Amino acid sequence: MLAMDLEIRHLQLVRAVAQRGTLTSAGLVLHLTQSALSHQLLDIESRLGTALFLRVGKRLALTPAGERLLASANEVLATIVQTEDAIRQLAGDSRGVLRITTECYTCYHWLPPVLKQYRRTHPRVDVRIDVTATNAPIDALLEGRLDLAVVSDRVLDRRVVTRPLFDDELVVVMTPGHPLAAKAFIEARDFAGETLLSYASKEESTVYQRLLLPAGVTPANLLQVQLTEAIIEMAKAGLGLGVLARWAVEPEVRAGRLQARPLTRHGFKRTWSAATLKDLAHVPYVSAFTDLLAEHPPFATPLAHEAGTGHGRPRGRRRRAQKSGK
């Protein structure tokens, strides 16, 4: 029998340290003391005959050997989780872990009612929301750190299956007394001289990259705010222009506390999809959650798309709904 030096606990240790940067922080994830992790790490490096981490300041950085082991660890641990889930399904066991994230912070306001209903039908599935994967959900999927991501960007990797969920519209929100509130719609040039309240940095902002940059427009300031409520309150206070999903700001607009205007003459609409790895797409409790997402979009009518690999095509014409964005 072939003897192997590496064990699953070793792979989990390397991944945790790589993600957290220190043994102390990794220990919180693995429920082990720093001393225990230090001994395990020394044991792994001794078995392999090479260092996996180097100390850089107060953090541990991967060596080339560590990078190689981390890549394998992500693949192996993801395969183990998927295999366990598949076996439980074959055995008629509805237990499992469902790790999810969304590509936009506003969508986290939409998820709780869906999660509440899902818990009624799947009480033995442990649903975990990973906010840290919001900025790079597909990378997290491919690394085995996620099971499902709600995304608006097109996914080209063939290892990932997507199912369209709903459409929504981004609107520009501002205080009712703002001069731009008199306009029928907001153009790229209107942001010149204004403060843009954004979830993401300009390098990661969809509005900045797809609208402002091509138009050669630079706002006077970009203020990164990762809370929907904070963007709304700052827009109401006249501290800048926010770009949010219409459904997310509709209560404030109806109450007259905010003004919302379409972004460009034709509006700014996108399609949200549920993305999973191919191997997970047909796991019953994963597909059941995707079904709920499609059936309960935020203040919207679900799209009638065919399920399956890729983005699918509409079966018929449906009223386009509204959606959140970065």
LINVEN-V921151 format. One line per field, one symbol per residue. ss: DSSP state (H for helix, E for strand, - for the rest). psi: psi as a letter, one per 20 degrees, with the letter a starting at -180 (. if undefined). A space follows every 50 residues. Layout:
BEGIN
ss = ???
psi = ???
END
This chain:
BEGIN
ss = -------HHHHHHHHHHHHH--HHHHHHHH---HHHHHHHHHHHHHHH-- --EEEE--EEEE-HHHHHHHHHHHHHHHHHHHHHHHHHHH-----EEEEE EE--HHHHHHHHHHHHHHHHH---EEEEE-HHHHHHHHHHHH-----EEE E--------EEEEEEEEEEEEEEE----HHHH--EE-HHHHE--EEEE-- -----HHHHHHH------E-EEEE---HHHHHHHHH----EEEEEHHHHH HHHH----EEEEE----EEEEEEEEEEHHHH--HHHHHHHHHHHH----- ----E--------E------------
psi = pppphqrghgghggggghhhiqhghhhhgilqrhgghgggghgghggikq qhqqpocjqpqprhhhgghgghgggghghgghggggghghjjpjqrpopq rriphhhihhhghghghhhhimijpopppnhijgimhhghghijiqhppo qhqppipiippqopgrqrppqpqrqhjphiiiqhrprgiiipirppoqgr rhhipggghiggghikpoqhqooookpghggghhghikjapqorpghhig ghghijiqppqqorhjrnqrpqqpprqghihjpghghhghggghimqolr pqqmqpqaqairqphrpqppaqrrr.
END
